[in-house]
Amino acid sequence: MRSRARHAVLAVTGAVLAGAPLALTASPAHAASPTRSAGSPGTINVHRGGPARSLPFTARRDGEAVISFTASAPGVSWVRGGAESAVVSIAVDGRHVTDLVVPSSDPIPRSLGLGRVGKGRHKVTLRFAEGSAPAASRVTLRRPAVRMPEADALALRHAPVVVGRTGWPFGDPYQNATTDTPLVAWHETRPAATPGHKIIEYSVVWSNEDGGTDTPALMARWGRTTDIEWIYRVEVDASGRRVDGTAVYQAPMHLTLKFTGRYEGDHPLLQTCTQNNNMCDVISPDPPLRFLLDAAGTRPDGRAREVVMDREPWTYRIAAQEMVREKKIENPSDPATREVGDQRTYLFVEFAKTTGAATGSGSVPGVALGVRLKSDPSRLYRSDHDEPTWSIDRDGAVATTVELPEGTRVSDIAGIEALRRPTGTGDNGAPATVTSINRGFFLDDSFLPQPSLVAWKGSVTLTQANPSAVLWRP
């Protein structure tokens, strides 16, 4: 059994920034030069009750700006009540643009939009904000840099501002500082019907969802406990301008509605307004938190949405810590039960599948994965825990998890199988074809993904007569 040091230190290396960084200096908001409290060169400390810090920068052209850094907050841990996070409010030229929720005392690479700026001199102001946990006293930002990416300018230009969930009029206006916090965002593009036009769609990863799909089903059907949702979609013309009447958003009950709300430049304002992180385009009065995440990244073709988390491994740690703090984790873990156990006991797998034509009536088949261990190959551990609705009926690249005994390693696995299972009453007879396993990993002691040691390509078709097949052996 490997050790379970829950609070092992996470070492994070700084990401290479795309585009040329702009010249920056760190100083108190009221002074022209750094002081000792501003920290060493390349480091900014923002203190509870202390002065705001400022970052002057020069934009060499008009356009969208992005700020990047690694952020940490001593005494903070997303796993502990009363110590969940520190919040930094970020303004540009005196205008509140975005907030930063810092959920860890270990450095995490973050990148946030600053909105559109004109050519010339500007100032970013950073203040320790209300909503920070009692244990939080300081936020340290290392290697801050402002840049204006040219390649991703269009995606940044139309990225939505996500206003924090407040539960107005009686809820906690700072709840995203302790639960369901937005972590990362990305965009995807496709051609529109009009030649030269594009559709841009924006998605967000939240640390969890307080409502909606329950946690065991999330692990089985989606392969994680985060919540991932598309939130806004718009058509733009060849010049990058929004086409009137094309903007839509994902509303409560997962409805797609026309956006009729307010814009800041080309940035629509949307508010998280449900317990499962759906959006509203009417904003509650005076919401204190807002998030303009850097949505310049996109998803590789043929990969599941969870690959966005794979590129930001710290998101797995935050998701696991939220489950522990909210007491959603079975203790001790038992793969024989449907309750979610320690996430370090799960094999996280991404695979690709397609469903063929139905030959009769009944429910569509889904695919689950099964794992056999060398120590007891007669026992099959199933991703769906033998619950029909937990098998995966959507096609393309999909993610799931398989709970295994504590301490299991990839080297302990005898084989991974694909299992065809109707999702409801009856069986419509459609075949299901699995064509790849794209990755398979465990989380390490710090809840970070270990390197993937599982991969397979081929074509296995599952039918009523032959509902299972081995995909991978070590």
C-alpha positions as CSV (number, residue, x, y, z in Angstrom):
1,M,0.0,0.0,0.0
2,R,1.4,3.4,-0.8
3,S,1.3,6.2,1.7
4,R,-1.6,8.7,1.8
5,A,0.1,12.0,2.7
6,R,-3.0,14.2,2.2
7,H,-1.1,17.4,2.5
8,A,2.0,16.7,0.5
9,V,3.6,19.8,-1.1
10,L,2.6,20.4,-4.7
11,A,5.5,21.7,-6.8
12,V,4.3,23.6,-9.8
13,T,6.5,25.0,-12.5
14,G,5.6,28.2,-14.3
15,A,4.0,27.7,-17.7
16,V,5.6,29.4,-20.7
17,L,3.5,32.4,-21.7
18,A,2.4,32.8,-25.3
19,G,3.1,36.1,-26.8
20,A,5.4,38.9,-25.6
21,P,4.9,39.9,-22.0
22,L,4.5,43.6,-21.4
23,A,6.7,45.6,-19.1
24,L,5.5,45.5,-15.5
25,T,6.5,47.0,-12.2
26,A,5.0,46.1,-8.8
27,S,4.3,48.9,-6.4
28,P,1.7,50.0,-3.8
29,A,-1.3,51.6,-5.4
30,H,-0.4,54.9,-3.9
31,A,3.3,54.9,-4.6
32,A,5.6,55.1,-7.6
33,S,8.2,52.5,-6.6
34,P,8.3,49.2,-4.8
35,T,8.6,48.9,-1.0
36,R,9.7,46.0,1.1
37,S,6.1,44.8,1.5
38,A,5.8,44.4,-2.3
39,G,8.2,41.4,-2.0
40,S,11.1,40.4,-4.1
41,P,11.3,41.3,-7.8
42,G,8.8,39.3,-9.7
43,T,6.7,38.7,-6.6
44,I,3.6,40.6,-5.3
45,N,2.2,40.1,-1.8
46,V,-1.4,41.3,-1.2
47,H,-2.2,41.4,2.5
48,R,-5.5,41.4,4.4
49,G,-6.0,44.9,5.6
50,G,-3.0,46.1,3.7
51,P,-2.7,48.5,0.8
52,A,-3.6,47.6,-2.7
53,R,-0.8,46.6,-5.0
54,S,-0.5,47.9,-8.6
55,L,1.0,46.7,-11.8
56,P,1.6,49.4,-14.4
57,F,1.8,48.2,-18.0
58,T,2.0,49.6,-21.4
59,A,-0.2,48.2,-24.2
60,R,1.5,48.6,-27.6
61,R,-1.9,48.3,-29.4
62,D,-5.6,48.1,-28.7
63,G,-6.9,44.7,-27.7
64,E,-7.6,42.1,-25.1
65,A,-5.2,41.7,-22.2
66,V,-4.4,38.7,-20.0
67,I,-2.6,38.5,-16.7
68,S,-0.8,35.3,-15.6
69,F,1.1,34.3,-12.5
70,T,1.4,31.5,-10.0
71,A,-0.8,32.2,-6.9
72,S,-0.6,30.9,-3.4
73,A,-2.0,31.9,0.0
74,P,-0.2,30.8,3.3
75,G,-2.6,29.0,5.7
76,V,-5.2,28.3,3.0
77,S,-6.4,24.8,1.9
78,W,-9.5,24.0,0.0
79,V,-9.9,20.8,2.1
80,R,-10.4,22.7,5.4
81,G,-13.4,24.6,6.6
82,G,-12.5,28.2,7.5
83,A,-9.4,28.0,5.4
84,E,-10.9,27.4,1.9
85,S,-9.5,30.3,0.0
86,A,-8.2,33.8,-0.2
87,V,-9.8,36.2,-2.7
88,V,-8.1,38.9,-4.7
89,S,-10.1,41.6,-6.5
90,I,-8.5,42.8,-9.7
91,A,-9.2,46.1,-11.4
92,V,-7.8,47.8,-14.5
93,D,-7.6,51.6,-14.4
94,G,-10.0,51.5,-11.5
95,R,-12.6,49.3,-13.1
96,H,-13.4,45.9,-11.4
97,V,-12.6,43.3,-14.0
98,T,-12.3,39.9,-12.3
99,D,-11.7,38.1,-9.0
100,L,-9.1,35.4,-8.2
101,V,-10.0,32.7,-5.8
102,V,-6.8,31.2,-4.4
103,P,-7.5,27.7,-2.9
104,S,-4.1,26.6,-1.8
105,S,-0.9,27.5,0.1
106,D,1.0,25.8,-2.7
107,P,1.6,27.8,-6.0
108,I,-1.0,27.2,-8.7
109,P,-0.5,28.7,-12.3
110,R,-3.4,30.9,-13.1
111,S,-4.4,33.1,-16.1
112,L,-7.2,35.6,-16.2
113,G,-8.6,38.0,-18.7
114,L,-8.3,41.8,-18.1
115,G,-10.7,42.8,-20.8
116,R,-10.1,45.2,-23.7
117,V,-7.5,48.0,-23.2
118,G,-6.5,50.8,-25.4
119,K,-3.0,51.5,-26.6
120,G,-1.0,53.2,-23.9
121,R,-0.3,53.1,-20.2
122,H,-2.6,51.2,-17.8
123,K,-2.6,50.0,-14.2
124,V,-3.8,46.7,-12.7
125,T,-4.8,47.1,-9.1
126,L,-5.0,44.0,-6.8
127,R,-6.8,44.1,-3.4
128,F,-7.3,41.5,-0.7
129,A,-11.1,41.0,-0.9
130,E,-14.0,40.2,1.3
131,G,-15.1,36.6,1.0
132,S,-11.7,35.3,2.0
133,A,-11.6,32.6,4.6
134,P,-10.7,33.6,8.2
135,A,-7.4,31.6,7.9
136,A,-6.3,33.7,4.9
137,S,-4.0,36.6,5.5
138,R,-1.9,37.0,2.4
139,V,-1.8,36.1,-1.3
140,T,1.5,35.7,-3.1
141,L,1.6,36.2,-6.9
142,R,4.9,35.1,-8.5
143,R,6.1,36.0,-12.0
144,P,3.2,38.2,-12.9
145,A,3.0,39.1,-16.6
146,V,0.5,40.9,-18.8
147,R,0.3,39.9,-22.4
148,M,-2.0,40.5,-25.4
149,P,-2.1,37.3,-27.5
150,E,-2.7,38.0,-31.2
151,A,-3.5,34.3,-32.1
152,D,-6.3,34.1,-29.5
153,A,-7.5,37.7,-29.6
154,L,-10.9,36.8,-31.1
155,A,-11.7,34.1,-28.5
156,L,-10.6,36.5,-25.7
157,R,-12.7,39.3,-27.2
158,H,-16.0,37.4,-26.8
159,A,-15.3,35.5,-23.7
160,P,-18.1,35.7,-21.1
161,V,-17.8,37.3,-17.6
162,V,-19.2,34.8,-15.1
163,V,-20.7,36.6,-12.2
164,G,-20.5,34.6,-8.9
165,R,-23.5,32.7,-7.6
166,T,-25.2,34.7,-4.8
167,G,-28.4,32.9,-4.1
168,W,-30.0,36.4,-4.1
169,P,-31.8,37.7,-2.1
170,F,-31.0,35.5,0.9
171,G,-28.0,33.4,-0.1
172,D,-24.2,33.8,0.5
173,P,-22.9,36.3,-2.1
174,Y,-19.4,34.9,-1.6
175,Q,-20.3,31.2,-2.0
176,N,-17.9,30.7,-4.9
177,A,-15.0,31.3,-2.5
178,T,-15.9,28.1,-0.7
179,T,-17.8,25.9,-3.1
180,D,-18.3,25.3,-6.9
181,T,-15.6,27.8,-7.8
182,P,-14.8,28.4,-11.5
183,L,-11.4,26.9,-12.2
184,V,-10.6,27.1,-15.9
185,A,-12.3,28.0,-19.2
186,W,-11.7,27.3,-22.8
187,H,-13.3,27.9,-26.2
188,E,-14.1,25.8,-29.3
189,T,-14.8,27.1,-32.8
190,R,-16.5,25.7,-35.9
191,P,-17.6,27.2,-39.2
192,A,-21.0,28.9,-39.4
193,A,-23.5,28.4,-42.2
194,T,-22.5,31.8,-43.6
195,P,-19.1,31.6,-45.5
196,G,-16.4,33.3,-43.5
197,H,-18.4,33.3,-40.2
198,K,-17.5,31.3,-37.1
199,I,-19.3,29.9,-34.1
200,I,-17.4,30.3,-30.9
201,E,-18.5,28.3,-27.8
202,Y,-17.2,28.8,-24.3
203,S,-17.0,26.2,-21.5
204,V,-16.1,26.3,-17.8
205,V,-14.8,23.8,-15.3
206,W,-16.2,24.3,-11.8
207,S,-14.7,22.5,-8.7
208,N,-18.0,20.6,-8.2
209,E,-21.8,21.1,-8.5
210,D,-23.9,21.4,-5.3
211,G,-27.0,20.2,-7.3
212,G,-27.6,18.1,-10.3
213,T,-25.9,14.8,-10.9
214,D,-25.0,13.0,-7.7
215,T,-21.3,12.4,-7.0
216,P,-21.2,8.6,-7.7
217,A,-22.9,9.1,-11.0
218,L,-20.4,11.9,-11.9
219,M,-17.5,9.5,-11.4
220,A,-19.1,6.7,-13.4
221,R,-20.6,8.7,-16.3
222,W,-18.2,11.7,-16.5
223,G,-14.9,10.5,-14.9
224,R,-14.5,13.3,-12.4
225,T,-16.3,15.3,-9.7
226,T,-15.9,18.7,-11.3
227,D,-18.8,20.2,-13.2
228,I,-18.0,21.0,-16.9
229,E,-20.6,23.0,-18.8
230,W,-20.7,25.0,-22.0
231,I,-22.1,28.4,-21.0
232,Y,-22.1,30.8,-24.1
233,R,-22.1,30.5,-27.8
234,V,-22.0,33.2,-30.5
235,E,-21.6,33.6,-34.2
236,V,-19.0,36.2,-35.4
237,D,-18.5,37.5,-38.9
238,A,-15.2,37.6,-40.9
239,S,-14.2,40.8,-39.1
240,G,-14.8,39.2,-35.7
241,R,-17.9,41.2,-34.9
242,R,-20.8,39.6,-33.1
243,V,-23.7,38.7,-35.4
244,D,-26.9,40.2,-33.9
245,G,-29.3,37.6,-32.5
246,T,-27.0,34.6,-32.6
247,A,-25.8,34.7,-28.9
248,V,-27.2,31.9,-26.7
249,Y,-26.4,30.5,-23.3
250,Q,-27.0,27.4,-21.2
251,A,-29.9,28.4,-18.9
252,P,-31.5,26.6,-15.9
253,M,-32.7,23.0,-16.7
254,H,-29.9,23.0,-19.4
255,L,-32.1,25.0,-21.8
256,T,-30.5,26.9,-24.6
257,L,-31.8,30.5,-24.6
258,K,-31.1,33.6,-26.5
259,F,-28.8,36.0,-24.7
260,T,-30.6,39.3,-24.0
261,G,-28.4,40.6,-21.2
262,R,-25.7,43.2,-20.9
263,Y,-22.3,43.4,-22.6
264,E,-19.1,45.0,-21.5
265,G,-17.6,45.6,-24.9
266,D,-18.1,42.2,-26.5
267,H,-18.0,40.3,-23.2
268,P,-21.5,39.1,-22.2
269,L,-22.3,39.1,-18.5
270,L,-23.8,35.8,-17.2
271,Q,-24.4,34.8,-13.7
272,T,-24.2,31.3,-12.1
273,C,-27.8,31.1,-10.9
274,T,-28.4,27.4,-10.1
275,Q,-26.9,24.8,-7.8
276,N,-25.6,22.9,-10.9
277,N,-23.9,26.0,-12.4
278,N,-26.4,26.9,-15.2
279,M,-26.5,30.5,-16.3
280,C,-28.9,33.5,-16.2
281,D,-28.5,36.6,-18.2
282,V,-30.2,38.8,-15.6
283,I,-27.7,39.7,-12.9
284,S,-28.6,39.9,-9.2
285,P,-28.1,43.3,-7.5
286,D,-24.5,44.2,-6.5
287,P,-22.8,40.8,-6.8
288,P,-19.4,41.0,-5.3
289,L,-17.6,38.3,-7.3
290,R,-17.0,38.0,-11.0
291,F,-14.7,35.8,-13.1
292,L,-13.1,36.6,-16.4
293,L,-11.1,33.4,-17.0
294,D,-8.6,33.1,-19.7
295,A,-10.5,31.2,-22.4
296,A,-7.8,31.4,-25.1
297,G,-7.1,27.6,-24.8
298,T,-9.1,25.0,-26.8
299,R,-9.6,21.3,-26.8
300,P,-7.7,18.9,-29.1
301,D,-9.8,17.2,-31.7
302,G,-11.0,13.7,-30.7
303,R,-10.5,14.2,-27.0
304,A,-12.9,14.4,-24.1
305,R,-13.6,17.6,-22.3
306,E,-11.7,16.2,-19.3
307,V,-8.4,16.7,-21.2
308,V,-8.7,20.4,-20.2
309,M,-8.3,19.2,-16.6
310,D,-5.4,16.9,-17.6
311,R,-3.6,20.0,-18.8
312,E,-4.3,21.8,-15.5
313,P,-3.5,18.9,-13.0
314,W,-4.1,21.0,-10.0
315,T,-7.9,20.9,-10.8
316,Y,-8.0,17.3,-9.8
317,R,-6.6,18.2,-6.4
318,I,-9.1,20.9,-5.8
319,A,-12.0,18.7,-6.8
320,A,-10.9,15.9,-4.5
321,Q,-10.4,18.3,-1.6
322,E,-13.9,19.7,-2.0
323,M,-15.3,16.2,-1.8
324,V,-13.5,15.6,1.4
325,R,-14.5,18.9,3.0
326,E,-18.1,18.4,2.0
327,K,-18.1,14.9,3.5
328,K,-19.0,13.3,0.2
329,I,-16.3,10.6,0.5
330,E,-16.8,7.2,1.9
331,N,-14.4,6.3,4.7
332,P,-13.0,3.7,4.5
333,S,-13.2,3.4,0.8
334,D,-14.9,0.2,-0.5
335,P,-15.0,-0.6,-4.2
336,A,-18.0,-2.9,-3.5
337,T,-20.2,0.0,-2.7
338,R,-21.6,2.7,-5.0
339,E,-20.5,5.6,-2.7
340,V,-17.5,7.6,-3.8
341,G,-14.3,6.6,-2.0
342,D,-10.9,8.2,-1.8
343,Q,-10.3,9.4,-5.4
344,R,-6.7,8.1,-5.2
345,T,-8.2,4.6,-5.4
346,Y,-9.8,5.2,-8.9
347,L,-8.4,4.5,-12.3
348,F,-9.2,7.6,-14.4
349,V,-9.8,6.4,-18.0
350,E,-10.7,8.2,-21.3
351,F,-11.9,6.0,-24.2
352,A,-13.6,6.5,-27.5
353,K,-16.8,4.8,-28.7
354,T,-19.6,4.9,-31.3
355,T,-23.1,3.4,-31.3
356,G,-24.5,1.8,-34.3
357,A,-28.1,1.6,-35.6
358,A,-30.8,0.1,-33.5
359,T,-32.3,-3.2,-34.7
360,G,-35.3,-3.2,-32.4
361,S,-37.1,-1.2,-29.6
362,G,-35.9,-0.6,-26.1
363,S,-33.2,1.4,-24.5
364,V,-29.9,2.5,-26.1
365,P,-26.8,0.5,-24.9
366,G,-24.1,2.2,-23.0
367,V,-20.6,1.1,-22.4
368,A,-18.9,0.7,-19.0
369,L,-15.3,-0.4,-18.3
370,G,-14.3,-3.3,-16.2
371,V,-11.0,-4.0,-14.5
372,R,-9.6,-7.3,-13.4
373,L,-6.5,-7.5,-11.1
374,K,-3.8,-10.0,-11.2
375,S,-4.4,-10.9,-7.5
376,D,-8.0,-12.0,-8.2
377,P,-8.8,-12.1,-11.9
378,S,-12.2,-13.7,-11.2
379,R,-13.5,-10.4,-9.7
380,L,-14.6,-7.6,-12.1
381,Y,-14.5,-4.0,-10.9
382,R,-17.0,-2.0,-13.0
383,S,-17.1,1.7,-13.7
384,D,-20.9,1.6,-13.6
385,H,-21.1,-0.4,-10.3
386,D,-23.6,-2.5,-12.1
387,E,-26.1,0.4,-12.3
388,P,-27.6,0.5,-15.9
389,T,-28.0,4.3,-16.0
390,W,-24.3,4.8,-15.1
391,S,-23.0,3.2,-18.3
392,I,-22.1,5.8,-21.0
393,D,-24.4,6.1,-23.9
394,R,-22.9,9.3,-25.5
395,D,-20.4,8.8,-28.3
396,G,-17.0,10.2,-29.1
397,A,-14.2,10.5,-26.5
398,V,-15.6,10.0,-23.0
399,A,-14.2,9.7,-19.5
400,T,-15.0,7.4,-16.6
401,T,-13.4,6.0,-13.5
402,V,-13.1,2.5,-11.9
403,E,-12.8,2.2,-8.2
404,L,-10.2,-0.3,-7.1
405,P,-8.8,-1.5,-3.8
406,E,-6.6,1.0,-2.0
407,G,-3.0,0.9,-3.2
408,T,-3.7,-0.6,-6.6
409,R,-1.2,0.4,-9.3
410,V,-1.3,0.0,-13.1
411,S,1.1,-2.9,-12.8
412,D,-1.5,-4.7,-10.7
413,I,-4.0,-4.7,-13.5
414,A,-4.6,-7.9,-15.4
415,G,-6.8,-6.4,-18.0
416,I,-9.4,-3.7,-18.9
417,E,-12.6,-4.7,-20.6
418,A,-15.4,-2.9,-22.4
419,L,-18.9,-3.9,-21.2
420,R,-22.1,-3.3,-23.3
421,R,-25.1,-2.5,-21.0
422,P,-28.6,-1.2,-22.0
423,T,-29.2,2.0,-20.0
424,G,-32.9,1.3,-19.2
425,T,-35.8,-1.0,-20.0
426,G,-35.3,-3.3,-23.0
427,D,-32.4,-3.4,-25.5
428,N,-32.7,-1.7,-28.9
429,G,-30.0,-4.1,-30.3
430,A,-27.6,-1.4,-31.4
431,P,-23.9,-2.4,-31.5
432,A,-21.3,-0.3,-29.6
433,T,-17.8,0.0,-31.0
434,V,-14.8,1.0,-28.9
435,T,-11.8,2.3,-30.8
436,S,-9.3,3.6,-28.3
437,I,-8.2,4.1,-24.7
438,N,-6.6,7.5,-24.8
439,R,-5.2,7.6,-21.2
440,G,-5.5,5.8,-17.9
441,F,-3.9,7.1,-14.6
442,F,-4.2,7.1,-10.9
443,L,-3.9,10.2,-8.7
444,D,-0.8,10.4,-6.5
445,D,-0.7,11.0,-2.8
446,S,-1.2,14.8,-3.4
447,F,-4.3,14.1,-5.6
448,L,-2.4,14.9,-8.8
449,P,-2.6,12.8,-12.0
450,Q,0.3,10.4,-12.4
451,P,1.6,9.8,-15.9
452,S,-0.7,7.7,-18.0
453,L,0.5,4.1,-18.5
454,V,-2.6,2.8,-20.3
455,A,-3.2,3.3,-24.0
456,W,-4.8,1.2,-26.7
457,K,-6.1,1.6,-30.3
458,G,-8.1,-0.8,-32.3
459,S,-11.8,-1.7,-33.0
460,V,-13.9,-3.9,-30.8
461,T,-17.7,-4.2,-31.5
462,L,-19.9,-5.2,-28.6
463,T,-23.3,-6.8,-29.4
464,Q,-26.2,-8.5,-27.6
465,A,-24.5,-11.8,-28.3
466,N,-21.0,-10.6,-27.4
467,P,-21.4,-7.9,-24.8
468,S,-17.9,-7.7,-23.5
469,A,-14.3,-7.8,-24.8
470,V,-10.8,-7.2,-23.4
471,L,-9.3,-3.9,-24.7
472,W,-6.0,-3.7,-22.8
473,R,-3.5,-5.9,-21.0
474,P,-0.2,-4.8,-19.6
